[in-house]
Amino acid sequence: MNIPTNLQYLKSHEYLRLEGDIATVGITDFAQDQLGDVVFVELPAVGKVLKQGDNAAVVESVKTASDIYSPVSGEVIEVNSSLIEEPENINADPYGKGFLFKVRISSQPTGLLDAAAYQEVAESEA
């Protein structure tokens, strides 16, 4: 299970890479493994304003569909539109080519987990 230490996490298996006031959001390696082969992604609209905890996207696999929650409040400034044609990038590279969207944050997020705390969550669900 790949859990990069430079990211922050939600218990619901989203990750957040914060660079200044821009947050890159995706699902973790553990989440994509649990989902199985991802076959469809519904992304938020650019310009959509999200609050931390809002349902922001949907990832569908051959097993199930999962809601993706925003780990931050802010405006969606970019979506990974390549996932529409290549949703399998989430399985192949969840922390790189498989990111879902980017948000310009409007307030500091709260309640995020570091890698060690997220690993405990993932192991308890494995």
DSSP file (Angstrom, degrees, kcal/mol; ACC not computed):
  #  RESIDUE AA STRUCTURE BP1 BP2  ACC     N-H-->O    O-->H-N    N-H-->O    O-->H-N    TCO  KAPPA ALPHA  PHI   PSI    X-CA   Y-CA   Z-CA
    1    1 A M              0   0    0      0, 0.0     2,-0.7     0, 0.0   118,-0.0   0.000 360.0 360.0 360.0 123.8    0.0    0.0    0.0
    2    2 A N        +     0   0    0      2,-0.0    27,-0.6     1,-0.0    28,-0.3  -0.808 360.0 167.1 -94.8 115.1    1.5    3.3   -1.1
    3    3 A I        -     0   0    0     -2,-0.7   116,-0.1    26,-0.1   115,-0.0  -0.804  26.0-146.5-128.6  88.7    0.9    6.2    1.3
    4    4 A P    >   -     0   0    0      0, 0.0     3,-0.9     0, 0.0    -2,-0.0  -0.259   5.9-143.3 -58.3 138.9    3.1    9.2    0.4
    5    5 A T  T 3  S+     0   0    0      1,-0.2   110,-0.3   109,-0.1   111,-0.1   0.619  93.7  67.1 -79.8 -12.4    4.2   11.1    3.5
    6    6 A N  T 3  S+     0   0    0    108,-0.1     2,-0.2   109,-0.1    -1,-0.2   0.379  93.2  74.7 -89.7   5.9    4.0   14.5    1.7
    7    7 A L  S <  S-     0   0    0     -3,-0.9   108,-0.3    10,-0.1     2,-0.3  -0.685  70.7-135.2-112.2 166.7    0.2   14.3    1.3
    8    8 A Q  E     -A   16   0A   0      8,-2.3     8,-2.4    -2,-0.2     2,-0.3  -0.864  25.3-155.8-117.4 158.5   -2.7   14.7    3.7
    9    9 A Y  E     -AB  15 113A   0    104,-2.3   104,-3.1    -2,-0.3     2,-0.3  -0.886  15.0-138.3-136.7 157.6   -5.7   12.4    3.8
   10   10 A L    >   -     0   0    0      4,-2.2     3,-1.9    -2,-0.3     4,-0.1  -0.840  31.7-119.3-107.6 154.3   -9.4   12.0    4.7
   11   11 A K  T 3  S+     0   0    0     -2,-0.3    -1,-0.1     1,-0.3   101,-0.0   0.756 114.5  66.4 -61.4 -23.0  -10.8    8.9    6.5
   12   12 A S  T 3  S-     0   0    0      2,-0.1    -1,-0.3     1,-0.0    57,-0.1   0.287 122.9-104.0 -84.9  10.8  -13.0    8.5    3.3
   13   13 A H  S <  S+     0   0    0     -3,-1.9    15,-2.4     1,-0.3     2,-0.3   0.680  76.4 131.8  80.1  23.5   -9.8    7.8    1.3
   14   14 A E  E     - C   0  27A   0     13,-0.2    -4,-2.2    -4,-0.1     2,-0.3  -0.753  41.7-148.5 -94.3 153.0   -9.2   11.0   -0.6
   15   15 A Y  E     -AC   9  26A   0     11,-2.7    11,-1.3    -2,-0.3     2,-0.4  -0.825   4.3-154.1-117.8 164.0   -5.8   12.7   -0.6
   16   16 A L  E     -AC   8  25A   0     -8,-2.4    -8,-2.3    -2,-0.3     2,-0.6  -0.994   5.8-166.5-139.1 125.4   -4.8   16.3   -0.8
   17   17 A R  E     - C   0  24A   0      7,-2.4     7,-2.6    -2,-0.4     2,-0.5  -0.963  18.4-157.1-111.7 113.4   -1.5   17.7   -2.1
   18   18 A L  E     + C   0  23A   0     -2,-0.6     2,-0.4     5,-0.2     5,-0.2  -0.813  19.6 171.0 -99.3 123.7   -1.3   21.3   -1.0
   19   19 A E  E >   - C   0  22A   0      3,-3.0     3,-1.8    -2,-0.5     2,-0.4  -0.888  70.0 -54.6-130.5  99.6    0.9   23.7   -3.0
   20   20 A G  T 3  S-     0   0    0     -2,-0.4     0, 0.0     1,-0.2     0, 0.0  -0.563 120.5 -22.4  66.1-124.0    0.4   27.3   -1.8
   21   21 A D  T 3  S+     0   0    0     -2,-0.4    84,-2.6    -3,-0.1     2,-0.5   0.194 120.4  96.1-103.1  16.8   -3.4   27.9   -2.1
   22   22 A I  E <   -CD  19 104A   0     -3,-1.8    -3,-3.0    82,-0.2     2,-0.5  -0.924  55.4-164.9-109.6 127.2   -3.9   25.1   -4.7
   23   23 A A  E     -CD  18 103A   0     80,-3.1    80,-2.6    -2,-0.5     2,-0.5  -0.946   7.7-153.5-113.0 126.0   -5.0   21.7   -3.5
   24   24 A T  E     -CD  17 102A   0     -7,-2.6    -7,-2.4    -2,-0.5     2,-0.4  -0.865  20.1-162.7 -95.0 130.2   -4.7   18.6   -5.8
   25   25 A V  E     +CD  16 101A   0     76,-3.0    75,-2.7    -2,-0.5    76,-1.6  -0.916  23.6 132.4-121.7 139.4   -7.3   16.0   -4.9
   26   26 A G  E     -C   15   0A   0    -11,-1.3   -11,-2.7    -2,-0.4     2,-0.3  -0.901  51.9 -81.8-158.9-171.4   -7.6   12.3   -5.7
   27   27 A I  E     -C   14   0A   0     71,-0.4   -13,-0.2    -2,-0.3   -14,-0.1  -0.798  48.4-106.9-105.2 153.1   -8.3    9.0   -4.2
   28   28 A T     >  -     0   0    0    -15,-2.4     4,-2.5    -2,-0.3     5,-0.2  -0.174  24.7-109.2 -75.2 165.9   -5.6    7.0   -2.4
   29   29 A D  H  > S+     0   0    0    -27,-0.6     4,-2.0     1,-0.2     5,-0.2   0.888 121.9  53.5 -58.8 -40.8   -3.8    3.9   -3.6
   30   30 A F  H  > S+     0   0    0    -28,-0.3     4,-2.3     2,-0.2    -1,-0.2   0.927 108.7  49.5 -60.1 -45.3   -5.8    1.9   -1.0
   31   31 A A  H  > S+     0   0    0      1,-0.2     4,-2.3   -18,-0.2    -2,-0.2   0.923 110.8  47.8 -63.0 -45.8   -9.1    3.3   -2.3
   32   32 A Q  H  X S+     0   0    0     -4,-2.5     4,-1.8     1,-0.2    -1,-0.2   0.871 111.7  51.8 -65.3 -33.6   -8.4    2.4   -5.9
   33   33 A D  H  < S+     0   0    0     -4,-2.0    -1,-0.2    -5,-0.2    -2,-0.2   0.905 110.8  47.3 -66.8 -41.5   -7.3   -1.1   -4.9
   34   34 A Q  H  < S+     0   0    0     -4,-2.3    -2,-0.2     1,-0.2    -1,-0.2   0.859 112.6  50.2 -67.5 -35.6  -10.5   -1.6   -3.0
   35   35 A L  H  < S-     0   0    0     -4,-2.3    28,-0.6     1,-0.2    29,-0.3   0.866  96.2-153.7 -69.6 -36.6  -12.6   -0.3   -5.9
   36   36 A G     <  +     0   0    0     -4,-1.8     2,-0.3    -5,-0.2    -1,-0.2  -0.593  57.8   7.5  87.5-159.4  -11.0   -2.5   -8.5
   37   37 A D  S    S-     0   0    0     -2,-0.2    25,-1.6     1,-0.1     2,-0.4  -0.385  74.7-138.9 -64.6 116.9  -10.9   -1.5  -12.2
   38   38 A V  E     +G   61   0B   0     -2,-0.3    23,-0.3    23,-0.2    53,-0.1  -0.625  29.2 169.1 -77.7 129.9  -12.2    2.1  -12.5
   39   39 A V  E     +     0   0B   0     21,-2.6     2,-0.3    -2,-0.4    22,-0.2   0.547  59.5  22.7-119.0 -13.6  -14.4    2.4  -15.6
   40   40 A F  E     -G   60   0B   0     20,-1.7    20,-3.1    47,-0.1     2,-0.4  -0.986  54.7-166.0-157.7 144.1  -16.0    5.8  -15.3
   41   41 A V  E     -G   59   0B   0     -2,-0.3     2,-0.6    18,-0.2    18,-0.2  -0.999   6.9-160.4-134.5 132.1  -15.4    9.2  -13.5
   42   42 A E  E     -G   58   0B   0     16,-3.0    16,-2.2    -2,-0.4    -2,-0.0  -0.962  21.8-165.3-109.7 116.6  -17.8   12.1  -13.0
   43   43 A L        -     0   0    0     -2,-0.6    14,-0.1    14,-0.2    36,-0.1  -0.645  21.9-104.2-103.0 156.4  -15.8   15.2  -12.3
   44   44 A P        -     0   0    0      0, 0.0     2,-0.2     0, 0.0    -1,-0.1  -0.342  43.5 -98.4 -72.1 160.6  -17.0   18.6  -10.8
   45   45 A A    >   -     0   0    0      1,-0.1     3,-2.0    -2,-0.0    31,-0.2  -0.565  38.9-104.7 -77.4 141.4  -17.4   21.5  -13.1
   46   46 A V  T 3  S+     0   0    0      1,-0.3    31,-0.2    -2,-0.2     3,-0.1  -0.484 111.6  31.6 -61.1 134.5  -14.6   24.1  -13.3
   47   47 A G  T 3  S+     0   0    0     29,-3.0    -1,-0.3     1,-0.4     2,-0.1   0.191  85.1 136.9  97.8 -15.1  -15.8   27.1  -11.3
   48   48 A K    <   -     0   0    0     -3,-2.0    28,-2.9    28,-0.1     2,-0.6  -0.427  50.7-135.9 -65.6 137.0  -17.8   25.0   -8.9
   49   49 A V  E     -E   75   0A   0     26,-0.2     2,-0.3    -2,-0.1    26,-0.2  -0.860  24.6-168.2 -97.9 124.7  -17.5   26.2   -5.3
   50   50 A L  E     -E   74   0A   0     24,-3.5    24,-2.6    -2,-0.6     2,-0.3  -0.827  14.1-146.7-112.1 148.8  -17.1   23.4   -2.8
   51   51 A K    >   -     0   0    0     -2,-0.3     3,-2.8    22,-0.2    19,-0.3  -0.860  45.2 -85.5-104.8 150.0  -17.2   23.3    0.9
   52   52 A Q  T 3  S+     0   0    0     -2,-0.3    21,-0.1     1,-0.3     3,-0.1  -0.330 119.9  23.0 -54.1 127.9  -15.0   20.8    2.8
   53   53 A G  T 3  S+     0   0    0     17,-3.4    -1,-0.3     1,-0.3    20,-0.1   0.252  90.1 137.8  96.4 -11.3  -16.9   17.6    3.0
   54   54 A D    <   -     0   0    0     -3,-2.8    16,-2.7    16,-0.2     2,-0.6  -0.330  67.0-104.4 -64.6 148.2  -19.1   18.3   -0.1
   55   55 A N  E     + H   0  69B   0     14,-0.2    14,-0.2     1,-0.2    -1,-0.1  -0.664  50.6 167.7 -69.6 119.7  -19.7   15.5   -2.6
   56   56 A A  E     -     0   0B   0     12,-3.5     2,-0.3    -2,-0.6    13,-0.2   0.721  51.5  -4.5-112.0 -28.9  -17.4   16.6   -5.4
   57   57 A A  E     - H   0  68B   0     11,-1.6    11,-2.9   -14,-0.1     2,-0.4  -0.931  56.2-127.4-156.9 172.9  -17.1   13.7   -7.8
   58   58 A V  E     -GH  42  67B   0    -16,-2.2   -16,-3.0    -2,-0.3     2,-0.5  -1.000  12.4-164.4-134.2 135.3  -18.0   10.0   -8.4
   59   59 A V  E     -GH  41  66B   0      7,-2.5     7,-2.9    -2,-0.4     2,-0.4  -0.986  10.7-164.0-118.5 124.6  -15.7    7.2   -9.3
   60   60 A E  E     +GH  40  65B   0    -20,-3.1   -21,-2.6    -2,-0.5   -20,-1.7  -0.902   9.2 177.9-111.5 137.0  -17.3    4.0  -10.7
   61   61 A S  E     -G   38   0B   0      3,-3.4   -23,-0.2    -2,-0.4   -25,-0.1  -0.661  50.6 -92.1-120.9-179.3  -15.6    0.6  -10.9
   62   62 A V  S    S+     0   0    0    -25,-1.6   -26,-0.1    -2,-0.2   -24,-0.1   0.731 127.4  42.5 -66.2 -19.1  -16.7   -2.8  -12.1
   63   63 A K  S    S-     0   0    0    -28,-0.6     2,-0.3     1,-0.3    -1,-0.2   0.867 124.5 -30.4 -91.6 -43.1  -17.7   -3.4   -8.4
   64   64 A T        -     0   0    0    -29,-0.3    -3,-3.4     2,-0.0     2,-0.4  -0.941  53.4-101.3-164.6 172.8  -19.4   -0.2   -7.3
   65   65 A A  E     -H   60   0B   0     -2,-0.3     2,-0.4    -5,-0.3    -5,-0.2  -0.945  33.6-163.3-112.5 140.1  -19.7    3.6   -7.5
   66   66 A S  E     -H   59   0B   0     -7,-2.9    -7,-2.5    -2,-0.4     2,-0.2  -0.983  16.1-130.3-128.3 133.7  -18.1    5.8   -4.8
   67   67 A D  E     -H   58   0B   0     -2,-0.4     2,-0.5    -9,-0.2    -9,-0.2  -0.565  20.6-145.1 -74.4 142.8  -18.7    9.4   -3.9
   68   68 A I  E     -H   57   0B   0    -11,-2.9   -12,-3.5    -2,-0.2   -11,-1.6  -0.956  12.7-150.9-112.8 127.2  -15.6   11.5   -3.6
   69   69 A Y  E     -H   55   0B   0     -2,-0.5   -14,-0.2   -14,-0.2   -15,-0.1  -0.743  18.6-113.9-102.2 144.1  -15.7   14.2   -1.0
   70   70 A S        -     0   0    0    -16,-2.7   -17,-3.4    -2,-0.3   -16,-0.2  -0.615  16.2-159.1 -76.4 125.3  -13.8   17.5   -1.1
   71   71 A P  S    S+     0   0    0      0, 0.0     2,-0.3     0, 0.0    39,-0.2   0.544  75.8  36.9 -79.2  -4.7  -11.1   17.7    1.6
   72   72 A V  S    S-     0   0    0    -21,-0.2     2,-0.4    37,-0.1   -18,-0.2  -0.921  78.8-116.6-140.3 162.8  -11.1   21.5    1.3
   73   73 A S        +     0   0    0     34,-0.5    33,-2.4    -2,-0.3    34,-0.8  -0.847  65.3  80.8 -97.3 140.8  -13.3   24.5    0.7
   74   74 A G  E    S-EF  50 105A   0    -24,-2.6   -24,-3.5    -2,-0.4     2,-0.4  -0.963  76.1 -51.3 156.8-169.8  -12.7   26.5   -2.4
   75   75 A E  E     -EF  49 104A   0     29,-1.7    29,-2.8    -2,-0.3     2,-0.4  -0.832  46.2-119.9-103.7 132.8  -13.3   26.8   -6.2
   76   76 A V  E     + F   0 103A   0    -28,-2.9   -29,-3.0    -2,-0.4    27,-0.3  -0.578  35.6 171.4 -68.4 121.4  -12.5   24.1   -8.7
   77   77 A I  E     +     0   0A   0     25,-2.4     2,-0.3    -2,-0.4    26,-0.2   0.574  62.4  15.2-109.3 -14.3   -9.9   25.5  -11.0
   78   78 A E  E     - F   0 102A   0     24,-1.4    24,-2.9   -33,-0.1     2,-0.3  -0.973  56.8-161.7-158.5 142.5   -9.0   22.4  -13.0
   79   79 A V  E     - F   0 101A   0     -2,-0.3     2,-1.7    22,-0.2    22,-0.2  -0.937  32.7-116.5-122.1 152.9  -10.3   18.9  -13.6
   80   80 A N    >   +     0   0    0     20,-2.6     3,-2.1    -2,-0.3     4,-0.2  -0.606  37.9 175.6 -86.8  79.6   -8.3   16.0  -15.0
   81   81 A S  T >>  +     0   0    0     -2,-1.7     3,-1.5     1,-0.3     4,-0.6   0.677  67.5  76.7 -64.6 -17.5  -10.4   15.6  -18.1
   82   82 A S  H 3> S+     0   0    0      1,-0.3     4,-2.4     2,-0.2     3,-0.4   0.756  82.8  69.5 -62.6 -21.6   -8.1   12.8  -19.4
   83   83 A L  H <4 S+     0   0    0     -3,-2.1    -1,-0.3     1,-0.2    -2,-0.2   0.722  84.5  68.3 -69.8 -20.3   -9.8   10.5  -16.9
   84   84 A I  H <4 S+     0   0    0     -3,-1.5    -1,-0.2    -4,-0.2    -2,-0.2   0.931 115.8  25.6 -62.3 -43.7  -13.0   10.7  -19.1
   85   85 A E  H  < S+     0   0    0     -4,-0.6    -2,-0.2    -3,-0.4    -1,-0.2   0.754 137.0  32.4 -88.3 -28.2  -11.2    8.7  -21.8
   86   86 A E    ><  +     0   0    0     -4,-2.4     3,-2.1    -5,-0.1     4,-0.2  -0.493  60.2 156.1-131.0  63.6   -8.7    6.9  -19.5
   87   87 A P  T >   +     0   0    0      0, 0.0     3,-1.9     0, 0.0     4,-0.4   0.744  67.9  77.2 -62.3 -20.6  -10.3    6.3  -16.1
   88   88 A E  T 3> S+     0   0    0      1,-0.3     4,-2.3     2,-0.2     3,-0.4   0.650  73.0  80.6 -64.1 -14.0   -7.8    3.5  -15.6
   89   89 A N  H <> S+     0   0    0     -3,-2.1     4,-2.9     1,-0.2     9,-0.3   0.802  83.6  62.8 -61.5 -26.8   -5.2    6.1  -14.8
   90   90 A I  H <4 S+     0   0    0     -3,-1.9    -1,-0.2    -4,-0.2    -2,-0.2   0.911 108.5  40.5 -62.8 -41.0   -6.7    6.2  -11.3
   91   91 A N  H  4 S+     0   0    0     -4,-0.4    -2,-0.2    -3,-0.4    -1,-0.2   0.903 120.1  44.0 -71.3 -41.6   -5.7    2.6  -10.9
   92   92 A A  H  < S+     0   0    0     -4,-2.3    -2,-0.2     1,-0.2    -3,-0.2   0.860 136.1   4.1 -74.7 -36.8   -2.3    2.9  -12.5
   93   93 A D    ><> +     0   0    0     -4,-2.9     5,-2.7    -5,-0.2     3,-1.6  -0.476  64.2 168.8-152.0  68.7   -1.1    6.2  -11.0
   94   94 A P  T 3 5S+     0   0    0      0, 0.0   -67,-0.2     0, 0.0     6,-0.1   0.784  83.4  45.1 -60.9 -28.2   -3.6    7.6   -8.3
   95   95 A Y  T 3 5S+     0   0    0      4,-0.1    -5,-0.1   -69,-0.1   -67,-0.0   0.460 127.6  21.0 -95.3  -0.9   -1.1   10.2   -7.0
   96   96 A G  T X 5S+     0   0    0     -3,-1.6     3,-1.8    -7,-0.2    -3,-0.1   0.348 133.8   9.7-125.6-101.7    0.0   11.4  -10.5
   97   97 A K  T 3 5S+     0   0    0      1,-0.3    -7,-0.1    -8,-0.1    -8,-0.1   0.658 124.5  62.7 -63.2 -15.1   -1.9   11.0  -13.8
   98   98 A G  T 3 < +     0   0    0     -5,-2.7   -71,-0.4    -9,-0.3    -1,-0.3   0.261  69.9 128.7 -97.2  12.5   -4.9    9.8  -11.8
   99   99 A F    <   -     0   0    0     -3,-1.8   -73,-0.3    -6,-0.2   -16,-0.1  -0.301  48.3-149.7 -62.5 156.1   -5.6   12.9   -9.8
  100  100 A L        -     0   0    0    -75,-2.7   -20,-2.6     1,-0.3     2,-0.3   0.905  56.0 -26.6 -95.9 -53.0   -9.2   14.1  -10.0
  101  101 A F  E     -DF  25  79A   0    -76,-1.6   -76,-3.0   -22,-0.2     2,-0.4  -0.974  48.5-123.0-159.2 167.6   -9.3   17.9   -9.7
  102  102 A K  E     -DF  24  78A   0    -24,-2.9   -25,-2.4    -2,-0.3   -24,-1.4  -0.954  21.7-163.9-122.5 142.6   -7.6   21.0   -8.3
  103  103 A V  E     -DF  23  76A   0    -80,-2.6   -80,-3.1    -2,-0.4     2,-0.8  -0.974  21.4-137.1-126.8 135.9   -9.1   23.6   -6.0
  104  104 A R  E     -DF  22  75A   0    -29,-2.8   -29,-1.7    -2,-0.4   -82,-0.2  -0.852  41.6-130.3 -86.3 111.7   -8.0   27.1   -5.1
  105  105 A I  E     - F   0  74A   0    -84,-2.6   -31,-0.3    -2,-0.8     3,-0.1  -0.317  25.1-168.6 -73.2 145.8   -8.7   26.9   -1.3
  106  106 A S  S    S+     0   0    0    -33,-2.4     2,-0.3     1,-0.3   -32,-0.2   0.556  74.2  13.0-106.2 -13.7  -10.7   29.6    0.5
  107  107 A S  S    S-     0   0    0    -34,-0.8   -34,-0.5   -86,-0.1    -1,-0.3  -0.983  91.4 -84.4-157.3 156.3   -9.9   28.5    4.0
  108  108 A Q        -     0   0    0     -2,-0.3     2,-0.0    -3,-0.1   -36,-0.0  -0.425  49.8-120.5 -64.5 130.4   -7.4   26.2    5.8
  109  109 A P        -     0   0    0      0, 0.0     2,-0.3     0, 0.0     3,-0.1  -0.364  27.8-154.7 -69.9 152.6   -8.8   22.6    5.9
  110  110 A T        +     0   0    0    -39,-0.2     0, 0.0     1,-0.1     0, 0.0  -0.877  63.3  29.8-124.4 158.8   -9.3   20.9    9.2
  111  111 A G  S    S+     0   0    0     -2,-0.3     2,-0.1     1,-0.2    -1,-0.1   0.651  75.3 151.2  73.8  16.6   -9.4   17.3   10.4
  112  112 A L        -     0   0    0     -3,-0.1     2,-0.3  -102,-0.1    -1,-0.2  -0.482  37.8-131.3 -81.0 154.3   -6.9   16.0    7.8
  113  113 A L  B     -B    9   0A   0   -104,-3.1  -104,-2.3    -2,-0.1     2,-0.1  -0.771   8.8-132.6-103.8 146.8   -4.8   13.0    8.6
  114  114 A D     >  -     0   0    0     -2,-0.3     4,-2.6  -106,-0.2     5,-0.2  -0.368  42.0 -90.8 -83.7 177.8   -1.0   12.6    8.1
  115  115 A A  H  > S+     0   0    0   -108,-0.3     4,-2.4  -110,-0.3     5,-0.1   0.883 125.3  50.4 -60.4 -41.4    0.3    9.5    6.4
  116  116 A A  H  > S+     0   0    0      2,-0.2     4,-1.6     1,-0.2    -1,-0.2   0.919 112.9  45.7 -65.4 -43.2    0.8    7.5    9.6
  117  117 A A  H  > S+     0   0    0      1,-0.2     4,-1.7     2,-0.2    -1,-0.2   0.895 113.6  49.9 -67.2 -39.4   -2.8    8.2   10.8
  118  118 A Y  H  X S+     0   0    0     -4,-2.6     4,-2.9     1,-0.2     5,-0.2   0.884 105.4  57.3 -66.5 -36.6   -4.2    7.4    7.4
  119  119 A Q  H  X S+     0   0    0     -4,-2.4     4,-2.8    -5,-0.2    -1,-0.2   0.899 104.8  51.9 -60.4 -39.6   -2.2    4.1    7.3
  120  120 A E  H  X S+     0   0    0     -4,-1.6     4,-1.8     2,-0.2    -1,-0.2   0.912 110.4  48.5 -61.8 -43.0   -4.0    3.1   10.5
  121  121 A V  H  X S+     0   0    0     -4,-1.7     4,-1.0     2,-0.2    -2,-0.2   0.952 113.6  46.4 -60.6 -50.2   -7.4    3.8    9.0
  122  122 A A  H >X S+     0   0    0     -4,-2.9     4,-1.1     1,-0.2     3,-0.7   0.904 111.8  50.4 -62.5 -42.9   -6.6    1.9    5.8
  123  123 A E  H 3< S+     0   0    0     -4,-2.8     3,-0.3     1,-0.2    -1,-0.2   0.851 106.4  55.5 -65.3 -33.2   -5.2   -1.1    7.8
  124  124 A S  H 3< S+     0   0    0     -4,-1.8    -1,-0.2     1,-0.2    -2,-0.2   0.743 114.2  40.9 -71.0 -21.3   -8.3   -1.2   10.0
  125  125 A E  H <<        0   0    0     -4,-1.0    -1,-0.2    -3,-0.7    -2,-0.2   0.534 360.0 360.0-100.4 -10.4  -10.4   -1.5    6.8
  126  126 A A     <        0   0    0     -4,-1.1    -1,-0.2    -3,-0.3    -2,-0.1   0.502 360.0 360.0 -69.7 360.0   -8.2   -3.9    4.9
